[in-house]
Amino acid sequence: MNSSELKKERMQCGSYCFPPLCTDKPFGLKNILFVGNSLMFYNCGVTGMISGFAKEKGIPLVLTMVGIGGASLYWHDVKSYLRPNGLRSYSIADDGTNKVTFIKYPNGKIFDAVVLEDSSQGPIHPELNKLFNESAKKHCKDIRDSGARPYFMLTWAYKNKPDMTRRLAEATIQTANANNASVIPCGLAFERSLRDFPEIELIRSDNRHPTVAGTYLEAAVFFSSLTGISPSLSSFCGRYDDLVIPKSEAEKLQKVAWKTVKEFNHW
């Protein structure tokens, strides 16, 4: 892409971001590791919601999460998560037998993709952004050396600081571009939903963490970005008895997620 094309692309994607460079549709990702903090594991974990979409759509996904409350990527030893005989080394049957099955990875590759999430201020904090970039570079190398594809989660703005969206987008996209990694635009989906459907509360009263609807939207964006498949027309509305949202809200958020991911990646 030459300079004039880059300038045109930047204008098309809006004033809040640089154009992402790695926008190819994913194909055949199955084993996925999520590395982050409470924005991922709130409400019993976003992976459970993603699995709900996957089951509904008939997509075989195996999801693993390593989350540390308040963590930045600097806190995580991602290379250790990718070692053989560590994460995903066995499974326990959920049919009541509790049978343990040890899983072998003959070529040493455990995960097809790894999603990285920094603290919600890390990419834009004047004292932390250097650590974010250093950690991103190191982790992406380790992820590629393991045979997996790296992704970065673009987080959302604080409820009382909506201007964070633009800065988070620019910082996250630039870092992803520098490391030849893809971006999962959760923050842009939150911004779109808050604009188009302000009646749906996505962020709790602490101004940071997601409500059940927020985790649902987050999961829909992850599902769309990691499978290339729309979550729309899914009857999945949440988990258990208390982690569900009304069908009318689910339908709106499914459309928000897919439209955001599609436009962001120009699919």
C-alpha positions as CSV (number, residue, x, y, z in Angstrom):
1,M,0.0,0.0,0.0
2,N,1.5,3.3,-1.1
3,S,1.3,6.6,0.8
4,S,-1.7,7.9,-1.1
5,E,-3.6,4.7,-0.7
6,L,-2.8,4.6,3.0
7,K,-4.0,8.2,3.4
8,K,-7.3,7.3,1.6
9,E,-7.7,4.2,3.7
10,R,-7.2,6.2,6.9
11,M,-9.8,8.7,5.9
12,Q,-12.3,5.9,5.2
13,C,-11.9,4.2,8.5
14,G,-12.7,7.3,10.4
15,S,-10.9,10.0,12.4
16,Y,-10.4,7.7,15.4
17,C,-8.0,5.1,13.9
18,F,-5.2,4.1,11.6
19,P,-6.1,1.4,9.1
20,P,-5.4,-2.1,10.2
21,L,-3.0,-4.0,7.9
22,C,-3.7,-7.6,8.8
23,T,-7.4,-8.0,7.9
24,D,-7.5,-11.4,6.1
25,K,-10.4,-13.7,7.1
26,P,-9.4,-16.4,9.5
27,F,-9.8,-20.0,8.4
28,G,-9.8,-23.1,10.4
29,L,-8.9,-21.7,13.8
30,K,-9.9,-24.1,16.5
31,N,-7.7,-24.0,19.6
32,I,-7.5,-20.4,20.8
33,L,-5.8,-19.0,23.9
34,F,-7.0,-15.7,25.5
35,V,-4.5,-13.8,27.6
36,G,-5.7,-10.8,29.5
37,N,-7.5,-9.6,32.6
38,S,-10.9,-9.0,34.1
39,L,-12.3,-7.5,30.9
40,M,-12.1,-11.0,29.6
41,F,-13.1,-13.0,32.7
42,Y,-15.9,-10.9,34.0
43,N,-19.4,-12.5,34.1
44,C,-17.9,-16.1,34.3
45,G,-15.7,-15.4,31.3
46,V,-16.1,-14.3,27.7
47,T,-15.0,-17.7,26.5
48,G,-18.2,-19.2,27.7
49,M,-20.2,-16.8,25.7
50,I,-18.1,-17.4,22.6
51,S,-18.6,-21.1,23.0
52,G,-22.4,-20.4,23.0
53,F,-22.2,-18.8,19.6
54,A,-19.9,-21.5,18.3
55,K,-22.2,-24.3,19.5
56,E,-25.2,-22.6,17.9
57,K,-23.4,-22.2,14.6
58,G,-21.8,-25.7,14.6
59,I,-18.2,-24.4,14.8
60,P,-15.8,-26.6,16.8
61,L,-13.8,-24.2,19.0
62,V,-11.6,-25.1,22.0
63,L,-11.0,-22.0,24.1
64,T,-8.6,-21.4,27.0
65,M,-8.1,-18.3,29.1
66,V,-5.3,-17.1,31.3
67,G,-6.6,-14.0,33.1
68,I,-5.0,-11.9,35.9
69,G,-7.0,-9.2,37.5
70,G,-5.7,-5.7,36.6
71,A,-2.9,-7.2,34.5
72,S,-1.0,-5.7,31.6
73,L,0.7,-7.9,29.0
74,Y,3.9,-7.1,30.9
75,W,2.7,-9.3,33.7
76,H,2.1,-12.3,31.5
77,D,4.7,-14.9,30.6
78,V,3.1,-15.9,27.3
79,K,5.9,-18.2,26.2
80,S,5.3,-20.4,29.3
81,Y,1.6,-20.7,28.3
82,L,2.6,-22.2,24.9
83,R,4.9,-25.0,26.2
84,P,3.9,-28.6,25.7
85,N,2.5,-30.4,28.8
86,G,1.1,-27.2,30.2
87,L,-2.2,-25.6,29.2
88,R,-4.7,-28.0,27.5
89,S,-2.5,-31.0,28.4
90,Y,-5.6,-32.9,29.6
91,S,-9.4,-32.7,29.7
92,I,-12.0,-34.0,32.2
93,A,-15.2,-35.5,30.9
94,D,-18.4,-33.6,31.8
95,D,-20.6,-36.7,31.5
96,G,-20.4,-37.4,35.2
97,T,-17.6,-40.0,34.9
98,N,-14.8,-37.4,35.6
99,K,-12.6,-39.4,33.2
100,V,-9.3,-37.7,32.5
101,T,-7.9,-37.7,29.0
102,F,-4.3,-36.7,28.4
103,I,-3.9,-34.8,25.1
104,K,-0.9,-35.3,22.9
105,Y,0.5,-32.6,20.5
106,P,3.0,-34.5,18.3
107,N,4.3,-31.4,16.6
108,G,4.3,-29.3,19.8
109,K,1.7,-26.9,18.5
110,I,-1.2,-26.4,21.0
111,F,-2.9,-23.2,19.9
112,D,-3.9,-21.9,16.4
113,A,-4.3,-18.4,17.7
114,V,-3.6,-16.3,20.8
115,V,-5.5,-13.2,21.7
116,L,-3.6,-10.6,23.7
117,E,-5.3,-7.9,25.9
118,D,-3.5,-5.3,27.8
119,S,-4.9,-3.3,30.7
120,S,-7.5,-0.7,29.6
121,Q,-5.0,2.1,30.1
122,G,-1.8,0.4,29.1
123,P,-1.6,1.2,25.4
124,I,-2.3,5.0,26.0
125,H,-0.8,5.6,29.4
126,P,2.4,7.8,29.2
127,E,4.3,5.6,31.6
128,L,2.9,2.2,30.5
129,N,2.7,2.4,26.7
130,K,6.4,1.6,26.3
131,L,5.9,-1.6,28.3
132,F,2.9,-2.4,26.2
133,N,4.9,-2.2,22.9
134,E,7.8,-4.1,24.3
135,S,5.6,-6.9,25.6
136,A,3.6,-7.0,22.4
137,K,6.8,-7.5,20.3
138,K,8.1,-10.2,22.6
139,H,4.8,-12.1,22.9
140,C,4.1,-11.9,19.1
141,K,7.4,-13.5,18.4
142,D,6.8,-16.3,20.9
143,I,3.3,-16.9,19.5
144,R,4.6,-17.2,16.0
145,D,7.5,-19.4,17.0
146,S,4.8,-21.8,18.4
147,G,3.0,-21.8,15.1
148,A,0.0,-19.7,16.2
149,R,-1.4,-16.5,14.9
150,P,-1.4,-13.4,17.2
151,Y,-4.4,-11.1,17.7
152,F,-4.8,-7.9,19.8
153,M,-8.0,-7.1,21.6
154,L,-9.0,-3.4,21.2
155,T,-10.7,-2.6,24.5
156,W,-13.5,-0.1,25.1
157,A,-13.4,3.3,26.6
158,Y,-14.4,4.0,30.2
159,K,-18.0,4.8,30.6
160,N,-17.2,8.4,31.8
161,K,-14.3,8.9,29.3
162,P,-15.6,8.1,25.8
163,D,-12.7,9.9,24.2
164,M,-10.5,6.9,25.1
165,T,-11.9,5.0,22.2
166,R,-10.0,7.0,19.6
167,R,-6.7,6.8,21.5
168,L,-7.0,3.1,22.3
169,A,-7.8,2.4,18.7
170,E,-4.8,4.3,17.3
171,A,-2.4,2.8,19.9
172,T,-3.7,-0.8,19.5
173,I,-3.8,-0.7,15.7
174,Q,-0.4,0.8,15.3
175,T,1.2,-1.8,17.7
176,A,-0.7,-4.7,15.9
177,N,0.5,-3.4,12.5
178,A,4.1,-3.2,13.7
179,N,3.9,-6.8,14.7
180,N,2.0,-8.1,11.7
181,A,-1.0,-9.0,13.9
182,S,-4.7,-8.7,13.6
183,V,-7.0,-6.6,15.8
184,I,-10.3,-7.6,17.3
185,P,-12.3,-4.3,17.5
186,C,-14.4,-4.8,20.7
187,G,-14.0,-1.1,21.7
188,L,-15.4,0.1,18.3
189,A,-18.4,-2.2,18.7
190,F,-19.1,-0.8,22.1
191,E,-18.9,2.7,20.7
192,R,-21.3,1.8,17.9
193,S,-23.8,0.2,20.2
194,L,-23.7,3.1,22.6
195,R,-24.4,5.4,19.7
196,D,-27.1,3.3,18.0
197,F,-28.7,1.6,21.0
198,P,-28.0,3.8,24.1
199,E,-30.8,2.0,26.0
200,I,-28.6,-1.2,26.2
201,E,-26.3,-0.8,29.2
202,L,-22.9,-2.3,28.3
203,I,-20.7,-1.0,31.2
204,R,-21.2,-1.4,34.9
205,S,-21.4,1.5,37.4
206,D,-17.6,1.2,38.0
207,N,-17.3,2.7,34.5
208,R,-15.0,-0.1,33.4
209,H,-16.2,-3.6,33.5
210,P,-18.9,-5.1,31.2
211,T,-22.4,-5.8,32.2
212,V,-23.8,-9.2,30.9
213,A,-24.8,-7.4,27.7
214,G,-21.3,-6.0,27.5
215,T,-19.8,-9.4,27.8
216,Y,-22.3,-10.7,25.2
217,L,-21.3,-8.0,22.7
218,E,-17.6,-8.7,23.4
219,A,-18.1,-12.4,22.7
220,A,-20.0,-11.7,19.5
221,V,-17.1,-9.5,18.3
222,F,-14.6,-12.2,19.2
223,F,-16.6,-14.9,17.5
224,S,-17.0,-12.8,14.3
225,S,-13.3,-11.9,14.2
226,L,-11.9,-15.4,14.9
227,T,-14.3,-17.4,12.6
228,G,-15.2,-14.9,9.9
229,I,-18.8,-15.9,10.5
230,S,-21.7,-13.6,11.5
231,P,-23.3,-14.2,14.9
232,S,-26.6,-12.9,13.5
233,L,-29.7,-15.1,13.6
234,S,-28.3,-17.0,16.6
235,S,-30.8,-17.9,19.2
236,F,-28.1,-17.9,21.9
237,C,-28.8,-15.2,24.4
238,G,-26.4,-16.0,27.2
239,R,-25.5,-18.6,29.9
240,Y,-27.1,-20.1,32.9
241,D,-30.2,-18.4,34.4
242,D,-28.6,-15.0,35.3
243,L,-26.2,-14.4,32.5
244,V,-28.7,-13.9,29.7
245,I,-30.1,-10.9,27.9
246,P,-33.5,-10.3,26.2
247,K,-33.7,-11.7,22.6
248,S,-34.4,-8.2,21.3
249,E,-31.1,-7.0,22.7
250,A,-29.2,-10.0,21.5
251,E,-30.4,-9.5,18.0
252,K,-29.2,-5.8,18.1
253,L,-25.8,-6.7,19.5
254,Q,-25.3,-9.5,17.0
255,K,-25.8,-7.0,14.2
256,V,-23.5,-4.4,15.8
257,A,-20.7,-7.0,16.3
258,W,-20.8,-8.2,12.7
259,K,-21.2,-4.8,11.1
260,T,-18.2,-3.5,13.2
261,V,-15.9,-6.5,12.3
262,K,-16.9,-6.5,8.7
263,E,-16.3,-2.7,8.2
264,F,-13.1,-2.7,10.3
265,N,-11.6,-5.5,8.2
266,H,-13.3,-4.6,4.8
267,W,-14.6,-8.1,4.4
